[in-house]
Amino acid sequence: MARGVAALTIVIAIGSVWLVNAAARRLGKQWALTARVVEGHTLIQDGPYRFVRNPIYTGMFGMLLATGVAAGQWKALLAASVLFLAGTHIRVRSEERLLCHAFGREFETYRRKVAALIPGVY
């Protein structure tokens, strides 16, 4: 059982790092720590963005989960997950208002088709 959990943790960690890297590369010059729209900004809907609207946050959540599982700190993992998801929800709403203002109907259509953070859940 312990080997299975360790293997799952490694898979989640590697997949999460790959997801963050792939999403940031796909954004290119549009990526920034602060939400903004740059000149020539386009609404990215391919690559990792075809599965979730916020793959960088999804990858960060995966890294949090992998770390918590590896450490075996279940209560801390639960608390950290709740805080991460609450903060991420606030950030996503803020960023999506910006994208809705910039891209209007195109963003609304994308938002209806693709989950924000976790496919099939949120």
LINPE-V975679 format. One line per field, one symbol per residue. ss: DSSP state (~ for helix, > for strand, _ for the rest). burial: # if it has 9 or more other C-alpha atoms within 8 Angstrom, else .. A space follows every 10 residues. Layout:
# LINPE-V975679
ss=???
burial=???
This chain:
# LINPE-V975679
ss=_~~~~~~~~~ ~~~~~~~~~~ ~~~~~~~~~~ __________ ______~~~~ _>__~~~~~~ ~~~~~~~~~~ ~__~~~~~~~ ~~~~~~~~~~ ~~~~~~~~~~ ~~~_~~~~~~ ~~~_>_____ __
burial=....##..## .##.###### ####..#... ......#... .......### ########## #########. ......#..# #..#...#.. .#..#..### ..##..##.# #..######. ..
